């Protein structure tokens, strides 16, 4: 059951909030290795903030859907999949 899965954040990813944006930056040994950063939209920021190793995917999905975002339930699971893959 997808709704009962629990994820934890990757230790090799730094999160920064600047103004109203959440930015994810992979940690590398040198700045030359950095080839990407991720800027999250509001629903994705909620998902990222709730990934704590305790909160289930179902709870995260419910929070996103109950925050007034115009998403269908399957979209919340697609967000989860993108977070899982790091894309």
N, CA, C and O atoms as a Maestro MAE file, in Angstrom:
{
 s_m_m2io_version
 :::
 2.0.0
}

f_m_ct {
 s_m_title
 :::
 protein
 m_atom[348] {
  # First column is atom index #
  i_m_mmod_type
  r_m_x_coord
  r_m_y_coord
  r_m_z_coord
  i_m_residue_number
  s_m_chain_name
  s_m_pdb_residue_name
  s_m_pdb_atom_name
  i_m_atomic_number
  :::
  1 25 0.834 -1.189 0.000 1 A "UNK " " N  " 7
  2 3 0.000 0.000 0.000 1 A "UNK " " CA " 6
  3 2 0.878 1.252 0.000 1 A "UNK " " C  " 6
  4 15 1.653 1.481 0.928 1 A "UNK " " O  " 8
  5 25 0.747 2.025 -1.015 2 A "UNK " " N  " 7
  6 3 1.570 3.217 -1.172 2 A "UNK " " CA " 6
  7 2 1.358 4.220 -0.044 2 A "UNK " " C  " 6
  8 15 2.306 4.887 0.369 2 A "UNK " " O  " 8
  9 25 0.139 4.337 0.459 3 A "UNK " " N  " 7
  10 3 -0.171 5.336 1.479 3 A "UNK " " CA " 6
  11 2 0.500 5.113 2.812 3 A "UNK " " C  " 6
  12 15 0.557 6.032 3.630 3 A "UNK " " O  " 8
  13 25 1.015 3.908 3.059 4 A "UNK " " N  " 7
  14 3 1.643 3.615 4.348 4 A "UNK " " CA " 6
  15 2 3.165 3.682 4.302 4 A "UNK " " C  " 6
  16 15 3.821 3.464 5.321 4 A "UNK " " O  " 8
  17 25 3.730 3.976 3.151 5 A "UNK " " N  " 7
  18 3 5.184 4.072 3.000 5 A "UNK " " CA " 6
  19 2 5.688 5.327 3.715 5 A "UNK " " C  " 6
  20 15 5.027 6.365 3.716 5 A "UNK " " O  " 8
  21 25 6.863 5.211 4.319 6 A "UNK " " N  " 7
  22 3 7.496 6.334 5.016 6 A "UNK " " CA " 6
  23 2 8.874 6.567 4.393 6 A "UNK " " C  " 6
  24 15 9.623 5.618 4.166 6 A "UNK " " O  " 8
  25 25 9.203 7.827 4.120 7 A "UNK " " N  " 7
  26 3 10.501 8.181 3.554 7 A "UNK " " CA " 6
  27 2 11.257 9.078 4.511 7 A "UNK " " C  " 6
  28 15 10.663 9.740 5.362 7 A "UNK " " O  " 8
  29 25 12.580 9.096 4.363 8 A "UNK " " N  " 7
  30 3 13.402 10.057 5.088 8 A "UNK " " CA " 6
  31 2 14.260 10.798 4.068 8 A "UNK " " C  " 6
  32 15 14.522 10.299 2.973 8 A "UNK " " O  " 8
  33 25 14.688 11.989 4.446 9 A "UNK " " N  " 7
  34 3 15.459 12.824 3.527 9 A "UNK " " CA " 6
  35 2 16.857 12.257 3.313 9 A "UNK " " C  " 6
  36 15 17.431 11.607 4.188 9 A "UNK " " O  " 8
  37 25 17.377 12.521 2.136 10 A "UNK " " N  " 7
  38 3 18.740 12.149 1.791 10 A "UNK " " CA " 6
  39 2 19.701 13.058 2.557 10 A "UNK " " C  " 6
  40 15 19.566 14.281 2.508 10 A "UNK " " O  " 8
  41 25 20.659 12.478 3.256 11 A "UNK " " N  " 7
  42 3 21.629 13.257 4.029 11 A "UNK " " CA " 6
  43 2 22.540 14.092 3.137 11 A "UNK " " C  " 6
  44 15 23.186 15.026 3.612 11 A "UNK " " O  " 8
  45 25 22.597 13.769 1.867 12 A "UNK " " N  " 7
  46 3 23.471 14.481 0.932 12 A "UNK " " CA " 6
  47 2 22.748 15.593 0.184 12 A "UNK " " C  " 6
  48 15 23.130 15.948 -0.931 12 A "UNK " " O  " 8
  49 25 21.703 16.141 0.800 13 A "UNK " " N  " 7
  50 3 20.928 17.217 0.192 13 A "UNK " " CA " 6
  51 2 20.740 18.315 1.238 13 A "UNK " " C  " 6
  52 15 20.288 18.049 2.352 13 A "UNK " " O  " 8
  53 25 21.087 19.545 0.875 14 A "UNK " " N  " 7
  54 3 20.916 20.692 1.757 14 A "UNK " " CA " 6
  55 2 19.660 21.437 1.330 14 A "UNK " " C  " 6
  56 15 19.410 21.619 0.139 14 A "UNK " " O  " 8
  57 25 18.874 21.866 2.305 15 A "UNK " " N  " 7
  58 3 17.653 22.622 2.041 15 A "UNK " " CA " 6
  59 2 17.837 24.052 2.522 15 A "UNK " " C  " 6
  60 15 18.333 24.285 3.624 15 A "UNK " " O  " 8
  61 25 17.439 25.000 1.699 16 A "UNK " " N  " 7
  62 3 17.454 26.410 2.083 16 A "UNK " " CA " 6
  63 2 16.127 27.031 1.674 16 A "UNK " " C  " 6
  64 15 15.599 26.755 0.596 16 A "UNK " " O  " 8
  65 25 15.598 27.873 2.555 17 A "UNK " " N  " 7
  66 3 14.386 28.625 2.233 17 A "UNK " " CA " 6
  67 2 14.807 30.075 2.046 17 A "UNK " " C  " 6
  68 15 15.371 30.699 2.945 17 A "UNK " " O  " 8
  69 25 14.521 30.590 0.866 18 A "UNK " " N  " 7
  70 3 14.839 31.971 0.539 18 A "UNK " " CA " 6
  71 2 13.552 32.614 0.062 18 A "UNK " " C  " 6
  72 15 12.959 32.199 -0.934 18 A "UNK " " O  " 8
  73 25 13.130 33.647 0.800 19 A "UNK " " N  " 7
  74 3 11.825 34.276 0.554 19 A "UNK " " CA " 6
  75 2 10.759 33.193 0.642 19 A "UNK " " C  " 6
  76 15 10.642 32.532 1.674 19 A "UNK " " O  " 8
  77 25 9.985 32.997 -0.409 20 A "UNK " " N  " 7
  78 3 8.929 31.984 -0.398 20 A "UNK " " CA " 6
  79 2 9.322 30.727 -1.160 20 A "UNK " " C  " 6
  80 15 8.457 29.920 -1.500 20 A "UNK " " O  " 8
  81 25 10.596 30.547 -1.432 21 A "UNK " " N  " 7
  82 3 11.026 29.390 -2.212 21 A "UNK " " CA " 6
  83 2 11.841 28.427 -1.366 21 A "UNK " " C  " 6
  84 15 12.591 28.831 -0.477 21 A "UNK " " O  " 8
  85 25 11.677 27.147 -1.661 22 A "UNK " " N  " 7
  86 3 12.505 26.109 -1.057 22 A "UNK " " CA " 6
  87 2 13.486 25.645 -2.121 22 A "UNK " " C  " 6
  88 15 13.094 25.286 -3.231 22 A "UNK " " O  " 8
  89 25 14.759 25.655 -1.770 23 A "UNK " " N  " 7
  90 3 15.809 25.268 -2.708 23 A "UNK " " CA " 6
  91 2 16.544 24.060 -2.142 23 A "UNK " " C  " 6
  92 15 16.927 24.044 -0.972 23 A "UNK " " O  " 8
  93 25 16.737 23.048 -2.986 24 A "UNK " " N  " 7
  94 3 17.487 21.853 -2.612 24 A "UNK " " CA " 6
  95 2 18.788 21.842 -3.393 24 A "UNK " " C  " 6
  96 15 18.803 22.061 -4.604 24 A "UNK " " O  " 8
  97 25 19.868 21.587 -2.692 25 A "UNK " " N  " 7
  98 3 21.183 21.564 -3.317 25 A "UNK " " CA " 6
  99 2 21.906 20.291 -2.896 25 A "UNK " " C  " 6
  100 15 22.140 20.076 -1.706 25 A "UNK " " O  " 8
  101 25 22.260 19.449 -3.858 26 A "UNK " " N  " 7
  102 3 23.026 18.249 -3.516 26 A "UNK " " CA " 6
  103 2 24.408 18.633 -2.978 26 A "UNK " " C  " 6
  104 15 25.014 19.598 -3.441 26 A "UNK " " O  " 8
  105 25 24.894 17.877 -2.006 27 A "UNK " " N  " 7
  106 3 26.210 18.127 -1.421 27 A "UNK " " CA " 6
  107 2 27.268 17.368 -2.224 27 A "UNK " " C  " 6
  108 15 27.149 16.166 -2.462 27 A "UNK " " O  " 8
  109 25 28.295 18.095 -2.628 28 A "UNK " " N  " 7
  110 3 29.418 17.511 -3.357 28 A "UNK " " CA " 6
  111 2 30.714 17.911 -2.670 28 A "UNK " " C  " 6
  112 15 30.729 18.834 -1.857 28 A "UNK " " O  " 8
  113 25 31.795 17.224 -2.992 29 A "UNK " " N  " 7
  114 3 33.099 17.530 -2.393 29 A "UNK " " CA " 6
  115 2 33.636 18.865 -2.881 29 A "UNK " " C  " 6
  116 15 34.267 19.596 -2.118 29 A "UNK " " O  " 8
  117 25 33.393 19.191 -4.145 30 A "UNK " " N  " 7
  118 3 33.867 20.459 -4.696 30 A "UNK " " CA " 6
  119 2 32.734 21.147 -5.444 30 A "UNK " " C  " 6
  120 15 31.785 20.500 -5.887 30 A "UNK " " O  " 8
  121 25 32.843 22.447 -5.579 31 A "UNK " " N  " 7
  122 3 31.810 23.194 -6.299 31 A "UNK " " CA " 6
  123 2 31.786 22.847 -7.784 31 A "UNK " " C  " 6
  124 15 30.771 23.051 -8.449 31 A "UNK " " O  " 8
  125 25 32.889 22.325 -8.309 32 A "UNK " " N  " 7
  126 3 32.933 21.939 -9.720 32 A "UNK " " CA " 6
  127 2 31.994 20.774 -10.019 32 A "UNK " " C  " 6
  128 15 31.561 20.596 -11.158 32 A "UNK " " O  " 8
  129 25 31.681 19.984 -8.998 33 A "UNK " " N  " 7
  130 3 30.815 18.821 -9.192 33 A "UNK " " CA " 6
  131 2 29.329 19.184 -9.223 33 A "UNK " " C  " 6
  132 15 28.501 18.390 -9.669 33 A "UNK " " O  " 8
  133 25 28.999 20.373 -8.755 34 A "UNK " " N  " 7
  134 3 27.589 20.772 -8.695 34 A "UNK " " CA " 6
  135 2 27.066 20.974 -10.107 34 A "UNK " " C  " 6
  136 15 27.568 21.816 -10.852 34 A "UNK " " O  " 8
  137 25 26.058 20.199 -10.467 35 A "UNK " " N  " 7
  138 3 25.488 20.337 -11.809 35 A "UNK " " CA " 6
  139 2 23.996 20.635 -11.778 35 A "UNK " " C  " 6
  140 15 23.359 20.728 -12.827 35 A "UNK " " O  " 8
  141 25 23.429 20.786 -10.572 36 A "UNK " " N  " 7
  142 3 22.003 21.092 -10.510 36 A "UNK " " CA " 6
  143 2 21.615 21.588 -9.126 36 A "UNK " " C  " 6
  144 15 22.266 21.283 -8.126 36 A "UNK " " O  " 8
  145 25 20.541 22.358 -9.099 37 A "UNK " " N  " 7
  146 3 19.839 22.677 -7.867 37 A "UNK " " CA " 6
  147 2 18.363 22.506 -8.175 37 A "UNK " " C  " 6
  148 15 17.958 22.528 -9.337 37 A "UNK " " O  " 8
  149 25 17.571 22.339 -7.147 38 A "UNK " " N  " 7
  150 3 16.136 22.142 -7.334 38 A "UNK " " CA " 6
  151 2 15.388 23.250 -6.613 38 A "UNK " " C  " 6
  152 15 15.670 23.540 -5.450 38 A "UNK " " O  " 8
  153 25 14.442 23.865 -7.293 39 A "UNK " " N  " 7
  154 3 13.558 24.847 -6.695 39 A "UNK " " CA " 6
  155 2 12.174 24.220 -6.629 39 A "UNK " " C  " 6
  156 15 11.615 23.818 -7.649 39 A "UNK " " O  " 8
  157 25 11.626 24.139 -5.423 40 A "UNK " " N  " 7
  158 3 10.344 23.469 -5.231 40 A "UNK " " CA " 6
  159 2 9.190 24.459 -5.242 40 A "UNK " " C  " 6
  160 15 9.295 25.560 -4.703 40 A "UNK " " O  " 8
  161 25 8.084 24.053 -5.865 41 A "UNK " " N  " 7
  162 3 6.871 24.857 -5.779 41 A "UNK " " CA " 6
  163 2 6.229 24.605 -4.412 41 A "UNK " " C  " 6
  164 15 6.725 23.784 -3.640 41 A "UNK " " O  " 8
  165 25 5.145 25.294 -4.111 42 A "UNK " " N  " 7
  166 3 4.531 25.217 -2.779 42 A "UNK " " CA " 6
  167 2 4.102 23.796 -2.407 42 A "UNK " " C  " 6
  168 15 4.449 23.339 -1.318 42 A "UNK " " O  " 8
  169 25 3.362 23.073 -3.263 43 A "UNK " " N  " 7
  170 3 2.999 21.702 -2.877 43 A "UNK " " CA " 6
  171 2 4.225 20.814 -2.650 43 A "UNK " " C  " 6
  172 15 4.245 20.017 -1.712 43 A "UNK " " O  " 8
  173 25 5.235 20.944 -3.493 44 A "UNK " " N  " 7
  174 3 6.446 20.135 -3.325 44 A "UNK " " CA " 6
  175 2 7.190 20.521 -2.048 44 A "UNK " " C  " 6
  176 15 7.796 19.663 -1.406 44 A "UNK " " O  " 8
  177 25 7.150 21.797 -1.674 45 A "UNK " " N  " 7
  178 3 7.769 22.240 -0.422 45 A "UNK " " CA " 6
  179 2 7.089 21.607 0.782 45 A "UNK " " C  " 6
  180 15 7.751 21.210 1.741 45 A "UNK " " O  " 8
  181 25 5.769 21.515 0.727 46 A "UNK " " N  " 7
  182 3 5.028 20.859 1.808 46 A "UNK " " CA " 6
  183 2 5.453 19.404 1.912 46 A "UNK " " C  " 6
  184 15 5.701 18.896 3.006 46 A "UNK " " O  " 8
  185 25 5.537 18.735 0.762 47 A "UNK " " N  " 7
  186 3 5.968 17.334 0.744 47 A "UNK " " CA " 6
  187 2 7.361 17.222 1.355 47 A "UNK " " C  " 6
  188 15 7.580 16.393 2.239 47 A "UNK " " O  " 8
  189 25 8.297 18.036 0.901 48 A "UNK " " N  " 7
  190 3 9.674 17.965 1.386 48 A "UNK " " CA " 6
  191 2 9.744 18.215 2.898 48 A "UNK " " C  " 6
  192 15 10.453 17.512 3.617 48 A "UNK " " O  " 8
  193 25 9.008 19.215 3.367 49 A "UNK " " N  " 7
  194 3 9.024 19.542 4.794 49 A "UNK " " CA " 6
  195 2 8.491 18.402 5.654 49 A "UNK " " C  " 6
  196 15 8.907 18.240 6.801 49 A "UNK " " O  " 8
  197 25 7.574 17.617 5.106 50 A "UNK " " N  " 7
  198 3 6.953 16.540 5.882 50 A "UNK " " CA " 6
  199 2 7.721 15.221 5.825 50 A "UNK " " C  " 6
  200 15 7.424 14.302 6.588 50 A "UNK " " O  " 8
  201 25 8.691 15.119 4.940 51 A "UNK " " N  " 7
  202 3 9.487 13.890 4.872 51 A "UNK " " CA " 6
  203 2 10.427 13.892 6.078 51 A "UNK " " C  " 6
  204 15 11.398 14.648 6.130 51 A "UNK " " O  " 8
  205 25 10.113 13.027 7.044 52 A "UNK " " N  " 7
  206 3 10.865 13.030 8.302 52 A "UNK " " CA " 6
  207 2 11.180 11.634 8.835 52 A "UNK " " C  " 6
  208 15 11.681 11.493 9.951 52 A "UNK " " O  " 8
  209 25 10.889 10.610 8.049 53 A "UNK " " N  " 7
  210 3 11.130 9.252 8.513 53 A "UNK " " CA " 6
  211 2 10.022 8.708 9.387 53 A "UNK " " C  " 6
  212 15 10.106 7.574 9.859 53 A "UNK " " O  " 8
  213 25 8.969 9.508 9.615 54 A "UNK " " N  " 7
  214 3 7.848 9.095 10.463 54 A "UNK " " CA " 6
  215 2 6.494 9.273 9.779 54 A "UNK " " C  " 6
  216 15 5.587 8.461 9.962 54 A "UNK " " O  " 8
  217 25 6.368 10.331 8.996 55 A "UNK " " N  " 7
  218 3 5.098 10.667 8.359 55 A "UNK " " CA " 6
  219 2 4.899 9.810 7.114 55 A "UNK " " C  " 6
  220 15 5.801 9.693 6.285 55 A "UNK " " O  " 8
  221 25 3.708 9.210 6.982 56 A "UNK " " N  " 7
  222 3 3.442 8.334 5.838 56 A "UNK " " CA " 6
  223 2 3.134 9.149 4.590 56 A "UNK " " C  " 6
  224 15 2.777 10.325 4.665 56 A "UNK " " O  " 8
  225 25 3.280 8.503 3.449 57 A "UNK " " N  " 7
  226 3 2.935 9.131 2.172 57 A "UNK " " CA " 6
  227 2 1.465 9.541 2.179 57 A "UNK " " C  " 6
  228 15 1.114 10.597 1.652 57 A "UNK " " O  " 8
  229 25 0.612 8.723 2.767 58 A "UNK " " N  " 7
  230 3 -0.811 9.054 2.850 58 A "UNK " " CA " 6
  231 2 -1.054 10.326 3.636 58 A "UNK " " C  " 6
  232 15 -1.883 11.147 3.242 58 A "UNK " " O  " 8
  233 25 -0.345 10.504 4.744 59 A "UNK " " N  " 7
  234 3 -0.484 11.723 5.547 59 A "UNK " " CA " 6
  235 2 0.019 12.938 4.780 59 A "UNK " " C  " 6
  236 15 -0.582 14.010 4.839 59 A "UNK " " O  " 8
  237 25 1.114 12.768 4.067 60 A "UNK " " N  " 7
  238 3 1.654 13.862 3.257 60 A "UNK " " CA " 6
  239 2 0.670 14.235 2.157 60 A "UNK " " C  " 6
  240 15 0.402 15.415 1.929 60 A "UNK " " O  " 8
  241 25 0.136 13.229 1.479 61 A "UNK " " N  " 7
  242 3 -0.843 13.461 0.410 61 A "UNK " " CA " 6
  243 2 -2.047 14.228 0.952 61 A "UNK " " C  " 6
  244 15 -2.499 15.192 0.335 61 A "UNK " " O  " 8
  245 25 -2.565 13.801 2.103 62 A "UNK " " N  " 7
  246 3 -3.720 14.471 2.695 62 A "UNK " " CA " 6
  247 2 -3.412 15.926 3.021 62 A "UNK " " C  " 6
  248 15 -4.252 16.799 2.801 62 A "UNK " " O  " 8
  249 25 -2.221 16.200 3.542 63 A "UNK " " N  " 7
  250 3 -1.828 17.571 3.874 63 A "UNK " " CA " 6
  251 2 -1.787 18.441 2.614 63 A "UNK " " C  " 6
  252 15 -2.281 19.569 2.620 63 A "UNK " " O  " 8
  253 25 -1.201 17.918 1.539 64 A "UNK " " N  " 7
  254 3 -1.127 18.672 0.282 64 A "UNK " " CA " 6
  255 2 -2.531 18.942 -0.246 64 A "UNK " " C  " 6
  256 15 -2.849 20.064 -0.639 64 A "UNK " " O  " 8
  257 25 -3.366 17.912 -0.254 65 A "UNK " " N  " 7
  258 3 -4.717 18.066 -0.800 65 A "UNK " " CA " 6
  259 2 -5.589 18.966 0.064 65 A "UNK " " C  " 6
  260 15 -6.500 19.614 -0.450 65 A "UNK " " O  " 8
  261 25 -5.326 19.019 1.368 66 A "UNK " " N  " 7
  262 3 -6.126 19.839 2.277 66 A "UNK " " CA " 6
  263 2 -5.615 21.267 2.402 66 A "UNK " " C  " 6
  264 15 -6.173 22.052 3.169 66 A "UNK " " O  " 8
  265 25 -4.574 21.616 1.672 67 A "UNK " " N  " 7
  266 3 -4.035 22.973 1.705 67 A "UNK " " CA " 6
  267 2 -4.562 23.840 0.571 67 A "UNK " " C  " 6
  268 15 -4.005 24.900 0.286 67 A "UNK " " O  " 8
  269 25 -5.624 23.397 -0.071 68 A "UNK " " N  " 7
  270 3 -6.265 24.213 -1.086 68 A "UNK " " CA " 6
  271 2 -5.619 24.166 -2.452 68 A "UNK " " C  " 6
  272 15 -5.947 24.981 -3.314 68 A "UNK " " O  " 8
  273 25 -4.708 23.231 -2.673 69 A "UNK " " N  " 7
  274 3 -4.100 23.114 -3.987 69 A "UNK " " CA " 6
  275 2 -5.026 22.342 -4.900 69 A "UNK " " C  " 6
  276 15 -5.675 21.384 -4.479 69 A "UNK " " O  " 8
  277 25 -5.086 22.758 -6.140 70 A "UNK " " N  " 7
  278 3 -5.969 22.135 -7.118 70 A "UNK " " CA " 6
  279 2 -5.265 20.919 -7.719 70 A "UNK " " C  " 6
  280 15 -4.845 20.928 -8.876 70 A "UNK " " O  " 8
  281 25 -5.151 19.889 -6.910 71 A "UNK " " N  " 7
  282 3 -4.484 18.665 -7.341 71 A "UNK " " CA " 6
  283 2 -5.454 17.496 -7.225 71 A "UNK " " C  " 6
  284 15 -6.288 17.450 -6.321 71 A "UNK " " O  " 8
  285 25 -5.333 16.577 -8.132 72 A "UNK " " N  " 7
  286 3 -6.075 15.338 -7.958 72 A "UNK " " CA " 6
  287 2 -5.194 14.394 -7.144 72 A "UNK " " C  " 6
  288 15 -3.982 14.594 -7.067 72 A "UNK " " O  " 8
  289 25 -5.784 13.377 -6.541 73 A "UNK " " N  " 7
  290 3 -5.024 12.492 -5.659 73 A "UNK " " CA " 6
  291 2 -3.836 11.858 -6.359 73 A "UNK " " C  " 6
  292 15 -2.776 11.718 -5.749 73 A "UNK " " O  " 8
  293 25 -3.978 11.472 -7.609 74 A "UNK " " N  " 7
  294 3 -2.860 10.856 -8.321 74 A "UNK " " CA " 6
  295 2 -1.685 11.816 -8.462 74 A "UNK " " C  " 6
  296 15 -0.533 11.384 -8.483 74 A "UNK " " O  " 8
  297 25 -1.966 13.116 -8.559 75 A "UNK " " N  " 7
  298 3 -0.887 14.096 -8.662 75 A "UNK " " CA " 6
  299 2 -0.034 14.093 -7.402 75 A "UNK " " C  " 6
  300 15 1.187 14.231 -7.479 75 A "UNK " " O  " 8
  301 25 -0.663 13.938 -6.248 76 A "UNK " " N  " 7
  302 3 0.091 13.892 -4.997 76 A "UNK " " CA " 6
  303 2 1.044 12.703 -4.997 76 A "UNK " " C  " 6
  304 15 2.165 12.810 -4.501 76 A "UNK " " O  " 8
  305 25 0.617 11.586 -5.541 77 A "UNK " " N  " 7
  306 3 1.506 10.429 -5.618 77 A "UNK " " CA " 6
  307 2 2.617 10.647 -6.642 77 A "UNK " " C  " 6
  308 15 3.724 10.139 -6.462 77 A "UNK " " O  " 8
  309 25 2.343 11.392 -7.712 78 A "UNK " " N  " 7
  310 3 3.402 11.700 -8.674 78 A "UNK " " CA " 6
  311 2 4.456 12.601 -8.036 78 A "UNK " " C  " 6
  312 15 5.647 12.457 -8.312 78 A "UNK " " O  " 8
  313 25 4.020 13.529 -7.185 79 A "UNK " " N  " 7
  314 3 4.966 14.373 -6.458 79 A "UNK " " CA " 6
  315 2 5.860 13.497 -5.595 79 A "UNK " " C  " 6
  316 15 7.075 13.687 -5.546 79 A "UNK " " O  " 8
  317 25 5.246 12.538 -4.915 80 A "UNK " " N  " 7
  318 3 6.009 11.611 -4.071 80 A "UNK " " CA " 6
  319 2 7.044 10.866 -4.892 80 A "UNK " " C  " 6
  320 15 8.188 10.710 -4.465 80 A "UNK " " O  " 8
  321 25 6.648 10.407 -6.067 81 A "UNK " " N  " 7
  322 3 7.571 9.670 -6.926 81 A "UNK " " CA " 6
  323 2 8.750 10.537 -7.359 81 A "UNK " " C  " 6
  324 15 9.884 10.061 -7.410 81 A "UNK " " O  " 8
  325 25 8.490 11.807 -7.671 82 A "UNK " " N  " 7
  326 3 9.568 12.706 -8.075 82 A "UNK " " CA " 6
  327 2 10.531 12.952 -6.926 82 A "UNK " " C  " 6
  328 15 11.746 12.980 -7.124 82 A "UNK " " O  " 8
  329 25 9.994 13.129 -5.729 83 A "UNK " " N  " 7
  330 3 10.848 13.325 -4.562 83 A "UNK " " CA " 6
  331 2 11.703 12.086 -4.339 83 A "UNK " " C  " 6
  332 15 12.894 12.181 -4.042 83 A "UNK " " O  " 8
  333 25 11.082 10.930 -4.485 84 A "UNK " " N  " 7
  334 3 11.795 9.672 -4.278 84 A "UNK " " CA " 6
  335 2 12.957 9.519 -5.259 84 A "UNK " " C  " 6
  336 15 14.039 9.067 -4.885 84 A "UNK " " O  " 8
  337 25 12.728 9.895 -6.497 85 A "UNK " " N  " 7
  338 3 13.758 9.764 -7.531 85 A "UNK " " CA " 6
  339 2 14.728 10.939 -7.538 85 A "UNK " " C  " 6
  340 15 15.754 10.900 -8.218 85 A "UNK " " O  " 8
  341 25 14.402 11.983 -6.781 86 A "UNK " " N  " 7
  342 3 15.269 13.160 -6.759 86 A "UNK " " CA " 6
  343 2 15.140 14.012 -7.990 86 A "UNK " " C  " 6
  344 15 16.084 14.707 -8.368 86 A "UNK " " O  " 8
  345 25 13.964 13.971 -8.637 87 A "UNK " " N  " 7
  346 3 13.749 14.747 -9.864 87 A "UNK " " CA " 6
  347 2 12.617 15.709 -9.663 87 A "UNK " " C  " 6
  348 15 12.274 16.458 -10.578 87 A "UNK " " O  " 8
  :::
 }
 m_bond[347] {
  # First column is bond index #
  i_m_from
  i_m_to
  i_m_order
  :::
  1 1 2 1
  2 2 3 1
  3 3 4 2
  4 3 5 1
  5 5 6 1
  6 6 7 1
  7 7 8 2
  8 7 9 1
  9 9 10 1
  10 10 11 1
  11 11 12 2
  12 11 13 1
  13 13 14 1
  14 14 15 1
  15 15 16 2
  16 15 17 1
  17 17 18 1
  18 18 19 1
  19 19 20 2
  20 19 21 1
  21 21 22 1
  22 22 23 1
  23 23 24 2
  24 23 25 1
  25 25 26 1
  26 26 27 1
  27 27 28 2
  28 27 29 1
  29 29 30 1
  30 30 31 1
  31 31 32 2
  32 31 33 1
  33 33 34 1
  34 34 35 1
  35 35 36 2
  36 35 37 1
  37 37 38 1
  38 38 39 1
  39 39 40 2
  40 39 41 1
  41 41 42 1
  42 42 43 1
  43 43 44 2
  44 43 45 1
  45 45 46 1
  46 46 47 1
  47 47 48 2
  48 47 49 1
  49 49 50 1
  50 50 51 1
  51 51 52 2
  52 51 53 1
  53 53 54 1
  54 54 55 1
  55 55 56 2
  56 55 57 1
  57 57 58 1
  58 58 59 1
  59 59 60 2
  60 59 61 1
  61 61 62 1
  62 62 63 1
  63 63 64 2
  64 63 65 1
  65 65 66 1
  66 66 67 1
  67 67 68 2
  68 67 69 1
  69 69 70 1
  70 70 71 1
  71 71 72 2
  72 71 73 1
  73 73 74 1
  74 74 75 1
  75 75 76 2
  76 75 77 1
  77 77 78 1
  78 78 79 1
  79 79 80 2
  80 79 81 1
  81 81 82 1
  82 82 83 1
  83 83 84 2
  84 83 85 1
  85 85 86 1
  86 86 87 1
  87 87 88 2
  88 87 89 1
  89 89 90 1
  90 90 91 1
  91 91 92 2
  92 91 93 1
  93 93 94 1
  94 94 95 1
  95 95 96 2
  96 95 97 1
  97 97 98 1
  98 98 99 1
  99 99 100 2
  100 99 101 1
  101 101 102 1
  102 102 103 1
  103 103 104 2
  104 103 105 1
  105 105 106 1
  106 106 107 1
  107 107 108 2
  108 107 109 1
  109 109 110 1
  110 110 111 1
  111 111 112 2
  112 111 113 1
  113 113 114 1
  114 114 115 1
  115 115 116 2
  116 115 117 1
  117 117 118 1
  118 118 119 1
  119 119 120 2
  120 119 121 1
  121 121 122 1
  122 122 123 1
  123 123 124 2
  124 123 125 1
  125 125 126 1
  126 126 127 1
  127 127 128 2
  128 127 129 1
  129 129 130 1
  130 130 131 1
  131 131 132 2
  132 131 133 1
  133 133 134 1
  134 134 135 1
  135 135 136 2
  136 135 137 1
  137 137 138 1
  138 138 139 1
  139 139 140 2
  140 139 141 1
  141 141 142 1
  142 142 143 1
  143 143 144 2
  144 143 145 1
  145 145 146 1
  146 146 147 1
  147 147 148 2
  148 147 149 1
  149 149 150 1
  150 150 151 1
  151 151 152 2
  152 151 153 1
  153 153 154 1
  154 154 155 1
  155 155 156 2
  156 155 157 1
  157 157 158 1
  158 158 159 1
  159 159 160 2
  160 159 161 1
  161 161 162 1
  162 162 163 1
  163 163 164 2
  164 163 165 1
  165 165 166 1
  166 166 167 1
  167 167 168 2
  168 167 169 1
  169 169 170 1
  170 170 171 1
  171 171 172 2
  172 171 173 1
  173 173 174 1
  174 174 175 1
  175 175 176 2
  176 175 177 1
  177 177 178 1
  178 178 179 1
  179 179 180 2
  180 179 181 1
  181 181 182 1
  182 182 183 1
  183 183 184 2
  184 183 185 1
  185 185 186 1
  186 186 187 1
  187 187 188 2
  188 187 189 1
  189 189 190 1
  190 190 191 1
  191 191 192 2
  192 191 193 1
  193 193 194 1
  194 194 195 1
  195 195 196 2
  196 195 197 1
  197 197 198 1
  198 198 199 1
  199 199 200 2
  200 199 201 1
  201 201 202 1
  202 202 203 1
  203 203 204 2
  204 203 205 1
  205 205 206 1
  206 206 207 1
  207 207 208 2
  208 207 209 1
  209 209 210 1
  210 210 211 1
  211 211 212 2
  212 211 213 1
  213 213 214 1
  214 214 215 1
  215 215 216 2
  216 215 217 1
  217 217 218 1
  218 218 219 1
  219 219 220 2
  220 219 221 1
  221 221 222 1
  222 222 223 1
  223 223 224 2
  224 223 225 1
  225 225 226 1
  226 226 227 1
  227 227 228 2
  228 227 229 1
  229 229 230 1
  230 230 231 1
  231 231 232 2
  232 231 233 1
  233 233 234 1
  234 234 235 1
  235 235 236 2
  236 235 237 1
  237 237 238 1
  238 238 239 1
  239 239 240 2
  240 239 241 1
  241 241 242 1
  242 242 243 1
  243 243 244 2
  244 243 245 1
  245 245 246 1
  246 246 247 1
  247 247 248 2
  248 247 249 1
  249 249 250 1
  250 250 251 1
  251 251 252 2
  252 251 253 1
  253 253 254 1
  254 254 255 1
  255 255 256 2
  256 255 257 1
  257 257 258 1
  258 258 259 1
  259 259 260 2
  260 259 261 1
  261 261 262 1
  262 262 263 1
  263 263 264 2
  264 263 265 1
  265 265 266 1
  266 266 267 1
  267 267 268 2
  268 267 269 1
  269 269 270 1
  270 270 271 1
  271 271 272 2
  272 271 273 1
  273 273 274 1
  274 274 275 1
  275 275 276 2
  276 275 277 1
  277 277 278 1
  278 278 279 1
  279 279 280 2
  280 279 281 1
  281 281 282 1
  282 282 283 1
  283 283 284 2
  284 283 285 1
  285 285 286 1
  286 286 287 1
  287 287 288 2
  288 287 289 1
  289 289 290 1
  290 290 291 1
  291 291 292 2
  292 291 293 1
  293 293 294 1
  294 294 295 1
  295 295 296 2
  296 295 297 1
  297 297 298 1
  298 298 299 1
  299 299 300 2
  300 299 301 1
  301 301 302 1
  302 302 303 1
  303 303 304 2
  304 303 305 1
  305 305 306 1
  306 306 307 1
  307 307 308 2
  308 307 309 1
  309 309 310 1
  310 310 311 1
  311 311 312 2
  312 311 313 1
  313 313 314 1
  314 314 315 1
  315 315 316 2
  316 315 317 1
  317 317 318 1
  318 318 319 1
  319 319 320 2
  320 319 321 1
  321 321 322 1
  322 322 323 1
  323 323 324 2
  324 323 325 1
  325 325 326 1
  326 326 327 1
  327 327 328 2
  328 327 329 1
  329 329 330 1
  330 330 331 1
  331 331 332 2
  332 331 333 1
  333 333 334 1
  334 334 335 1
  335 335 336 2
  336 335 337 1
  337 337 338 1
  338 338 339 1
  339 339 340 2
  340 339 341 1
  341 341 342 1
  342 342 343 1
  343 343 344 2
  344 343 345 1
  345 345 346 1
  346 346 347 1
  347 347 348 2
  :::
 }
}
